[in-house]
Amino acid sequence: VQLVESGGGLVQTGGSLRLSCIVSGSTFSINFMGWYRQAPGKQRELVAVITNRSGRTNYADSVKGRFTISRDNTKNTMYLQMNSLKPEDTAVYYCNAQSSSHFNYWGQGTQVTVSS
């Protein structure tokens, strides 16, 4: 499984960005997909997750009501729509896929910077 993110960038406080993650390879083995982020000096944290079959979602409290995770299985793509961005959302955002055997795949990361 290969994951390639895109869509990061620099945005002002209150702005929006949409991240994309294109998935290729043995996608049939994937149970969950999600977005994580890691800010400088901090641990990587879960932002949002979506189950591959049912589309059920879950979010970190810090992004609830502002971020939306979705996927388009016809395009093998997962999205993270980020609205009302805050400086504390600044981080490298990583796409993640977890297989049925609980193996984790990671993308290379995309930088999101929110200026105050």
C-alpha positions as CSV (number, residue, x, y, z in Angstrom):
1,V,0.0,0.0,0.0
2,Q,1.3,3.4,-1.0
3,L,-0.1,6.7,0.3
4,V,0.6,10.1,-1.3
5,E,-0.7,13.3,0.4
6,S,-1.2,16.7,-1.1
7,G,-2.9,20.0,-0.4
8,G,-0.9,21.4,2.5
9,G,0.2,25.0,2.5
10,L,0.2,28.4,4.3
11,V,-3.1,29.9,5.3
12,Q,-4.3,32.7,7.6
13,T,-6.2,32.1,10.8
14,G,-9.8,31.3,10.0
15,G,-9.0,30.0,6.5
16,S,-9.5,26.6,4.9
17,L,-7.5,23.9,3.3
18,R,-8.3,20.5,1.9
19,L,-5.8,17.6,2.1
20,S,-6.0,14.7,-0.2
21,C,-4.4,11.2,0.1
22,I,-4.3,8.9,-2.9
23,V,-4.1,5.2,-2.0
24,S,-2.6,2.6,-4.3
25,G,-1.6,-1.1,-4.0
26,S,-3.5,-3.7,-2.0
27,T,-6.3,-1.4,-0.9
28,F,-8.7,-4.4,-0.3
29,S,-6.7,-5.1,2.9
30,I,-7.4,-1.7,4.5
31,N,-9.8,-1.5,7.4
32,F,-9.2,2.0,8.6
33,M,-7.8,5.2,7.2
34,G,-7.0,8.4,9.0
35,W,-5.1,11.6,9.3
36,Y,-2.5,12.3,12.0
37,R,-0.5,15.4,12.6
38,Q,2.8,16.2,14.3
39,A,3.8,19.7,15.5
40,P,7.4,20.6,16.3
41,G,8.5,19.1,19.6
42,K,5.2,17.2,20.0
43,Q,4.1,13.6,19.5
44,R,2.2,12.5,16.5
45,E,-1.6,12.7,17.3
46,L,-4.7,11.3,15.7
47,V,-6.8,13.9,14.0
48,A,-9.6,11.9,12.3
49,V,-10.3,8.3,11.3
50,I,-12.8,6.7,8.9
51,T,-13.6,3.1,8.4
52,N,-13.1,1.9,4.9
53,R,-16.3,0.0,4.4
54,S,-19.0,1.8,6.5
55,G,-17.5,5.3,6.3
56,R,-17.9,5.7,10.1
57,T,-15.9,8.6,11.3
58,N,-14.3,9.8,14.6
59,Y,-12.4,13.0,15.4
60,A,-10.1,14.4,18.0
61,D,-11.9,16.8,20.3
62,S,-9.7,19.7,19.1
63,V,-10.9,19.5,15.5
64,K,-14.6,18.5,16.0
65,G,-16.9,20.8,14.1
66,R,-14.1,22.2,12.0
67,F,-12.5,19.3,10.2
68,T,-14.3,16.7,8.0
69,I,-12.8,13.4,6.9
70,S,-14.2,11.6,3.8
71,R,-13.2,9.1,1.2
72,D,-14.1,8.4,-2.4
73,N,-13.5,4.7,-3.0
74,T,-14.0,5.1,-6.7
75,K,-10.9,7.4,-6.8
76,N,-9.0,5.6,-4.0
77,T,-8.7,9.0,-2.3
78,M,-9.3,10.2,1.2
79,Y,-9.8,13.8,2.1
80,L,-9.5,16.1,5.1
81,Q,-11.5,19.3,4.8
82,M,-10.1,21.8,7.4
83,N,-12.1,24.9,8.1
84,S,-11.7,27.7,10.7
85,L,-8.0,26.9,11.0
86,K,-6.1,28.1,14.0
87,P,-2.4,28.6,14.6
88,E,-2.4,25.5,16.8
89,D,-3.4,23.4,13.8
90,T,0.1,24.0,12.3
91,A,1.8,20.7,11.9
92,V,2.9,18.1,9.4
93,Y,-0.2,16.1,8.4
94,Y,0.2,12.4,7.7
95,C,-2.1,10.0,5.9
96,N,-2.5,6.6,7.5
97,A,-3.9,3.3,6.5
98,Q,-4.3,0.3,8.8
99,S,-4.7,-3.2,7.3
100,S,-6.8,-6.0,8.6
101,S,-3.6,-7.4,10.2
102,H,-3.1,-4.1,12.0
103,F,-0.1,-3.1,9.9
104,N,0.2,0.7,9.5
105,Y,1.1,2.4,6.3
106,W,2.1,6.1,6.2
107,G,2.4,8.8,3.7
108,Q,5.3,11.2,3.5
109,G,3.5,14.1,5.1
110,T,2.3,17.5,4.0
111,Q,3.0,20.7,5.9
112,V,0.1,22.9,7.1
113,T,1.0,26.3,8.5
114,V,-1.6,28.6,9.9
115,S,-0.5,32.2,10.4
116,S,-1.9,34.4,13.2
